[in-house]
Amino acid sequence: MKEGNVILTPIPQADGKLKERPAIFLREMPPYRDLLVCGVSTQLHQYVKDFDEFISPADADFKSSCIRTKSLIRLGFLAVLPRHRVLGSIGFISAERHKRLLRKLSDYLTNSTQATG
């Protein structure tokens, strides 16, 4: 499994329940090689401007992602998962999109002027 893969995994939801869903494998975390992932959702209304990304059939990496319908890659929906929780890899996003997602997340985390709510 490589960074940028679209995986299937149970992810904790806001209500604490686990839901099997696609997620993007963003980065391997030390020391146990756990996976930092962000959720993929069809709830397009949850889009956060200049943070989340849409992935749709018009995108060059949509087919390789194996995501079925226009979806939202939610950088605000993060989880760190042990590898054994991954049910499998279904596809992958482009290296460019993967780098862009990491850059957006890094910029957000290191920008001290971000609004906190």
C-alpha contacts under 8 A as a table, 3 or more apart, distances in Angstrom:
res1	aa1	res2	aa2	distance
1	M	5	N	6.90
1	M	89	S	7.15
2	K	5	N	5.76
2	K	25	F	7.47
3	E	24	I	7.99
3	E	25	F	5.18
3	E	26	L	5.47
3	E	27	R	5.84
3	E	28	E	7.43
3	E	98	H	7.85
4	G	24	I	6.14
4	G	25	F	5.32
4	G	26	L	5.96
4	G	92	F	5.59
4	G	93	I	5.52
4	G	94	S	7.13
4	G	95	A	6.88
4	G	98	H	5.58
5	N	24	I	5.94
5	N	25	F	5.47
5	N	65	S	7.73
5	N	89	S	6.41
5	N	90	I	7.51
5	N	91	G	5.75
5	N	92	F	4.08
5	N	93	I	6.36
6	V	22	P	6.36
6	V	23	A	5.61
6	V	24	I	4.74
6	V	25	F	6.36
6	V	65	S	6.20
6	V	66	C	7.86
6	V	89	S	5.78
6	V	90	I	5.71
6	V	91	G	5.03
6	V	92	F	5.01
6	V	93	I	6.98
7	I	22	P	5.43
7	I	23	A	5.36
7	I	24	I	6.30
7	I	25	F	6.93
7	I	86	V	6.84
7	I	87	L	7.30
7	I	88	G	5.63
7	I	89	S	4.18
7	I	90	I	5.66
7	I	91	G	7.18
8	L	20	E	6.63
8	L	21	R	5.50
8	L	22	P	4.55
8	L	23	A	6.33
8	L	86	V	6.15
8	L	87	L	5.40
8	L	88	G	5.57
8	L	89	S	6.28
8	L	90	I	7.08
9	T	19	K	7.93
9	T	20	E	5.25
9	T	21	R	5.71
9	T	22	P	6.48
9	T	23	A	7.18
9	T	85	R	6.21
9	T	86	V	4.80
9	T	87	L	5.39
9	T	88	G	7.46
10	P	18	L	5.44
10	P	19	K	4.97
10	P	20	E	3.99
10	P	21	R	6.18
10	P	85	R	7.06
10	P	86	V	7.60
11	I	18	L	5.25
11	I	19	K	5.47
11	I	20	E	6.27
11	I	21	R	6.88
11	I	39	G	7.86
11	I	79	A	7.21
12	P	15	D	7.88
12	P	16	G	5.57
12	P	17	K	5.58
12	P	18	L	4.48
12	P	19	K	6.50
12	P	79	A	7.89
13	Q	16	G	5.19
13	Q	17	K	5.48
13	Q	18	L	5.98
13	Q	19	K	6.78
14	A	17	K	7.51
21	R	39	G	7.37
21	R	40	V	7.22
22	P	39	G	6.38
22	P	40	V	5.56
22	P	41	S	7.83
22	P	67	I	7.94
23	A	37	V	6.00
23	A	38	C	5.40
23	A	39	G	4.34
23	A	40	V	5.22
24	I	37	V	5.30
24	I	38	C	5.35
24	I	39	G	6.47
24	I	40	V	7.17
24	I	73	I	7.78
25	F	35	L	6.47
25	F	36	L	6.19
25	F	37	V	4.62
25	F	38	C	6.98
26	L	35	L	7.35
26	L	36	L	5.56
26	L	37	V	5.29
26	L	38	C	7.13
26	L	98	H	7.06
26	L	101	L	7.98
26	L	102	L	7.03
27	R	35	L	6.05
27	R	36	L	5.21
27	R	37	V	7.23
28	E	33	R	5.38
28	E	34	D	5.78
28	E	35	L	4.85
28	E	36	L	6.16
29	M	32	Y	6.88
29	M	33	R	5.10
29	M	34	D	5.13
29	M	35	L	5.93
29	M	36	L	6.59
30	P	33	R	5.35
30	P	34	D	6.95
31	P	34	D	7.81
32	Y	82	P	7.99
33	R	82	P	7.53
33	R	83	R	7.47
34	D	80	V	6.37
34	D	81	L	5.50
34	D	82	P	4.60
34	D	83	R	5.81
35	L	79	A	7.95
35	L	80	V	5.34
35	L	81	L	5.12
35	L	82	P	6.28
35	L	83	R	6.59
36	L	78	L	7.01
36	L	79	A	5.84
36	L	80	V	4.50
36	L	81	L	6.59
37	V	78	L	5.66
37	V	79	A	5.44
37	V	80	V	6.28
37	V	81	L	7.54
38	C	73	I	7.03
38	C	74	R	6.01
38	C	75	L	5.61
38	C	76	G	7.37
38	C	77	F	5.39
38	C	78	L	4.47
38	C	79	A	6.40
39	G	73	I	6.24
39	G	74	R	5.58
39	G	75	L	7.38
39	G	77	F	5.53
39	G	78	L	6.56
40	V	71	S	6.53
40	V	72	L	5.55
40	V	73	I	4.66
40	V	74	R	5.99
41	S	44	L	7.16
41	S	71	S	5.48
41	S	72	L	5.11
41	S	73	I	6.62
41	S	74	R	7.25
42	T	69	T	7.49
42	T	70	K	6.77
42	T	71	S	4.55
42	T	72	L	6.03
43	Q	46	Q	5.96
43	Q	71	S	7.26
43	Q	72	L	7.03
44	L	47	Y	5.77
44	L	71	S	6.52
44	L	72	L	5.84
47	Y	52	D	6.00
47	Y	53	E	7.59
47	Y	72	L	6.88
47	Y	74	R	7.47
48	V	51	F	5.56
48	V	52	D	5.37
49	K	52	D	6.43
50	D	53	E	7.96
51	F	74	R	7.92
51	F	75	L	6.65
51	F	104	K	6.38
51	F	105	L	7.69
52	D	72	L	6.87
52	D	73	I	5.72
52	D	74	R	5.02
52	D	75	L	5.53
52	D	76	G	7.55
53	E	72	L	5.77
53	E	73	I	5.13
53	E	74	R	6.90
54	F	70	K	7.07
54	F	71	S	5.71
54	F	72	L	4.53
54	F	73	I	6.01
55	I	59	D	6.49
55	I	62	F	6.38
55	I	70	K	5.71
55	I	71	S	5.43
55	I	72	L	6.24
55	I	73	I	7.10
56	S	59	D	5.58
56	S	62	F	5.98
56	S	69	T	6.74
56	S	70	K	4.26
56	S	71	S	6.51
57	P	60	A	7.85
57	P	62	F	5.49
57	P	63	K	7.15
57	P	69	T	7.38
57	P	70	K	6.65
58	A	62	F	7.27
59	D	62	F	5.30
60	A	63	K	7.28
61	D	64	S	5.32
61	D	65	S	6.13
61	D	92	F	7.68
61	D	93	I	5.55
61	D	94	S	5.64
62	F	65	S	5.16
62	F	66	C	6.76
62	F	67	I	6.82
62	F	93	I	7.33
63	K	66	C	5.50
63	K	67	I	7.36
64	S	91	G	5.54
64	S	92	F	5.65
64	S	93	I	6.61
65	S	90	I	7.10
65	S	91	G	4.35
65	S	92	F	4.47
65	S	93	I	5.30
66	C	90	I	6.12
66	C	91	G	5.26
66	C	92	F	7.54
67	I	70	K	7.73
67	I	71	S	7.67
67	I	91	G	7.90
74	R	77	F	5.37
74	R	78	L	7.85
75	L	78	L	6.40
75	L	101	L	7.47
75	L	105	L	6.85
81	L	85	R	6.58
81	L	86	V	7.86
82	P	85	R	5.75
82	P	86	V	7.64
83	R	86	V	5.62
84	H	87	L	7.77
86	V	89	S	7.86
93	I	97	R	6.49
93	I	98	H	6.65
94	S	97	R	5.24
94	S	98	H	6.25
95	A	98	H	5.03
95	A	99	K	6.15
96	E	99	K	5.21
96	E	100	R	6.14
97	R	100	R	4.96
97	R	101	L	6.12
98	H	101	L	5.22
98	H	102	L	6.33
99	K	102	L	5.16
99	K	103	R	6.06
100	R	103	R	5.01
100	R	104	K	6.10
101	L	104	K	5.16
101	L	105	L	6.20
102	L	105	L	5.15
102	L	106	S	5.98
103	R	106	S	5.04
103	R	107	D	5.92
104	K	107	D	5.15
104	K	108	Y	6.13
105	L	108	Y	5.14
105	L	109	L	6.17
106	S	109	L	5.12
106	S	110	T	6.10
107	D	110	T	5.31
107	D	111	N	5.88
108	Y	111	N	5.36
108	Y	114	Q	7.04
109	L	112	S	7.76
111	N	114	Q	5.95
